[in-house]
Amino acid sequence: AIDWMSALFVLVIFSPLLVFVVITIKIDSPGPALFRQKRMGYRGNPYEVYKFRTMKLGSASNDEKEEAITKVGDARITRVGRFLRKSRIDELPQAINILRGEMSWIGPRPEALVLSNWYEAELPFYRYRHIVRPGITGWAQVNQGHVAAVSDVLEKLHYDFYYIKNFSPWLDVLIVFRTIRTMLTGFGAR
């Protein structure tokens, strides 16, 4: 109930900013303002995540896994997209996913289906991170930032399991404060 009410509040309060971001994206590059991607969700059920589009349309890669991974200095990222990613404003449309019951504010970060399937094949127990709702932010994000290599995802998995095992309102408060710090410093952005 708290997630749902706060997501509604965020969408209403930040609606002028959301409209401004949509206009800015449309001016910066052709294509839709929203990006949608299938991600692995709660109990292993796929769902469509919403984000502001931060990349140019069309991909140079025919490899679905390669396309799902954002690298440092990725040429696909637009000028506006770089700012949206660094400030994490690109994540705000996921409040819609919270209203739909697909996500929470805090939890393990959902991965693209192709990446989730890859990690499940490579890492024992990876699928157990789906026993809680995925989150917009989480313990792994505030401690490690964005990672994609299997060895780094193993470390992220440890952070996710720590959160699942030690869940408490106090840990959530700590994650919120560290998320604010992350937004202000741009830690882990790609």
Secondary structure as UniProt FT lines:
FT   HELIX           2..13
FT   HELIX           15..28
FT   STRAND          34..40
FT   HELIX           42..44
FT   STRAND          46..52
FT   HELIX           64..68
FT   TURN            72..73
FT   TURN            75..76
FT   HELIX           79..87
FT   HELIX           89..91
FT   TURN            92..93
FT   HELIX           94..99
FT   TURN            100..101
FT   STRAND          104..106
FT   HELIX           113..122
FT   TURN            124..125
FT   HELIX           126..131
FT   STRAND          135..137
FT   HELIX           139..144
FT   HELIX           150..166
FT   HELIX           169..185
FT   TURN            186..188
//
